[in-house]
Amino acid sequence: MRRVNHIALALTLGALLAAAGAWMFPSAALSVARAQAAAPELAPSKGWLNTDRPLSLEDDLRGHVVVLDFWTYCCINCIHVLPDLEYLEEKYANEPVVVIGVHSAKFDAEGEPDAIRDAMLRYDIQHPVVVDEGMRIWRSYGIRSWPSFAVIDTAGDVYGVASGEGNRDVLDEAIQKLLDKGREDGTLAEQRIQIEPEAAAPTSSPLRYPGKVLAVAQAGDREGRLFVADSSNDRVIIASWPDAQGMARVHRIVGTGERGFHDGAAAMAAFNDPQGMAYDRASGTLYVADTRNHAVRAIDARTGAVSTIAGTGEQAYDRKGGKNGTAQGLASPWALALDEGSQTLYIAMAGTHQLWSMDLGSGKAGAIAGSGRENIYDGPAMKAALAQPSGLALSADAGILYFADSEGSAIRALEFNSDEVHTIIGRSVVSPLTDSSLFEFGDVDGVRGVAKLQHALGVTLFPSDLGDTLFVADTYNNKIKHVDTHTMSSTTWSHADLDLDEPAGLSLAVGSDGKATLFVADTNNHRIVRIDVATREHDVITFEGLGSAPEPESDKASD
């Protein structure tokens, strides 16, 4: 649960509830007011999404049980509760029950309706969302953290407020109770209000919000490969190395394109928001972070067959690990990195704010960095605080694991020799108990202490004679930054004419000729961009055969 520690967020309704004699159970529960308070209207706002009109609690929604979900689209905790809301919407589809998202943005870039609409499409959010201007609706309800919920009864009064994950049963019980009460006292609407949702416009390419990309250059007689996590199409694309014109031939489409969790042949397997990938060239295995299935999947690149190697398909709350294979639960794995020499797979566990590793030989997986507390705090690996790690890059000697710590807008490193975490770009705090760096963000070049990023999601290694340097997807600034790990400095590298829109994934590959090529998953533009590192010339990759599955290739061609 992400908490705002701004004193300026006055608790209007919270103070009212306290005065009325509210209580909070120690586990997930609603804080219920003994004296009812009229629900503040959902205004002012910057507009409404996924509805044909603004909705008024006083007029349109009177007689309904209303569940307000206060969220911000960067927040992994907010993503975690979406299945709960979907469950409630389906269960009460024929009752006068309405779920409304109140988008109260954390980052500057999250405040615009178009960006929120993209996030809703990425996460398949079906209910209406009001864009909370300046967090004013948030303040009027006394909300303190993301995600939070306010439940409004059929008379238009606030019944209670809950915060954090794990509140599905609590909300379900409250909805049923208020429906029964509304029927008894005659305040329940005869039928649910008709809301016309927005139609999703087709994307400009066959890709749909691709989150990550992985490029593997040619080596000897083995061809180069380009792998794409076509995230919102719930599939993985295996393609050839692009030719001079930017054409990549699709060798295999893995996944049905429908959200699910199924192993098997490429055309039968199912994913749910696949993100980071790592490739073992020796075995021809592509590992995939199947984020919303809370699993790591393995794809045989020769046949396209999919198997699950870790995770149960359900979110786990384990912050230690130690079990093998599919007996070990995971929480929103977002990025992967592979040490082929030791056969160790590193996992950015965004859901628990940790880094994990998996021994591919034994299948044993467990935490290697991060206490589970969300912050930017350096020190011994398991005492350090991380903040939703979402991108990984392993140093050339496999001695350092670099990671993009998105919610702290930081680039950090886990050094295996010292077993310590340190921050390269971003502000680390003195104590995670008394200070927070989760609201330190911006778009500033310079050295550590001056430089600022905004929710960086991707990082890739650029080896140099002077030491490791990194390219960073500075996602909410719509830029690619270059980070020198020696000088601890960050500079803008991409040109404005790239016109990026929330780039989330990067992959750099160096060919046998020494030419370095950077590939960018330009998520909201539904495209993969290729950039020549030396000249900075760029083009957009075209995927031949993406419209229909091609004939399977021979084993040798798929290496």
C-alpha positions, 0 to 999 in steps of 0.5 A: 500500500502506497501512502502519501506523507504530505501534510497538505492533504487535509482529511476532510471526510476522515476528520468527520468520520473520526468525530462520528466515532469510526473504527478500523479492524486490524485486518482488511476491513471498512472503517465505518462511520456510526453517524452517516455523512453525505458523500461529496460529489465527484467534482471538480474533475478534468473529465470522465473516461469510459462513460457517455456522460459525467455521473452525479452521486446526487442524481444519476447514482442515487439508489445505487451502491457505489464503490469508489476506487482511488487509484493511480496507474503507476501503482502496483498495489492498484493493479493488484486490486483490479481482479477484485473489482472485476469480480465484484462487477461481474457478481453484481452486474444485474444489481444497482451497483456501480464501480467508479475509478477515481484517478488521483495521480501521483506523477505529473505525467499521470494526470492527463486524461489521454494517459489515463485512457491508455492505462485503462486500455492496458489493464482492461478496466471496464468501469467509468473513471473520473480524472481527479483534478489536483487530488481534490476528490481524494481530499474531500474523502479523506483518502491517505493512500493508494489504493483506497475504497469508499463505499456509498449507500443507496441514500447517498451517504458514505458507509465506510472506507478501506485501504490497501489490497485484500479487501475483496470479501470486505467490499463484497459483504458491504455491497450485499448488506447495503443492497439488502438495506436499500430494499428494506427501506425503499431507497434501492433503484429499480435497476442499474443505471445504463452507462455507455462505455467508450469503444476501444479504438484499434491500435496503429499496428498489430502490437498493443501496448508492448511492454518489453523487447529483447534483442539477441544479435547474430553469433557465429552461425546462429541468427539474431532474434528479436523478442517482443512482449506484446503485453496487452495482446497477451502474447509473445512474438519471436521474430528474426533480426530486422533487415536494413529496411527495418523488416523483421520476419515473425517466426512464431506467435506464442499465445492465443492472444486471449488473457489466461494461464495455460501451458502447452503448444504456442497456439494453445498457451495463454499469458496475462500481461507478459513483460520482461524476458531473458534468453538462454541461447545454449538451450534456446529457451526464452524466459518470460515474466508473466506479470499478472499471472504472477509466474515465470514461463519458459518458451522453447524457441524451437517449438514454441511450447510453453511451460511454467517454471515458477509461480502458481498463477495467483498473487503470493505475499511471500517475501522470503521464498525458498521453494522450488518451481511452481510450488513457489508463489510470486507477486507481479514479476516484471523483468528478468535477467539471466546469468547463463554461466551460473544458470541463475535467473534474476527476477524484478519482483515488483509486487513485493518491492524486491529482487529474487533469483532462481536457480534454473537447475534446482528450480529454487527461488527466493529473495536476494534484495529488499526488505519488502518495505517500499522506499529507496534505502541503501545498505545490506541487500535484505535490509535495503528498501526497494520501490517497485523494480521494473527493469533489470540489466546484468553487468558484463562480468555478472557481478552487478545487477542494475535495476530501474526502481520505478516508484522511486524514479531511481536507478540502483545496483545490487553488488554481489561481492558486497551484497549491498544495494546502492543508488546511482540516480535518485535520492536514498533516504537515511531511514525508511521508517522516518523518510520517503523518497517516493515523491522525488521525481522530475526531468533533470540531467546531471549528477546524482543529487541533481538528476531526476527521472520520472517513473523509469521502467526500463534499463539496458547495459551499454558496455564501455572501456571506461566501465558499465554505462546504461540506457534508461527508459525514463518512461513518464518523461518520454525519453531515453537517458544515458547513465554513467555508473562511474560518475553517477550522472544522467543525461538525455540521450534521445532526440525529440523527433523520436516522439516517444510515449511512455517507453517501458522496455529497452534492449541493446545488442552489439553485433559481431561487427561491433555495431550497437543497436538499441531497441525500444518498446514504445509502449503507448505508440504500439511500436518497436523502435530501432536506434543506431547508437553511433549515429542515433538514426532510428526507424520503426520495426515492421513485423512481416507475418504478424497478422497471421501465424507463419509456418513453424521453422526448423530447429536450426533456424529457430536457434 
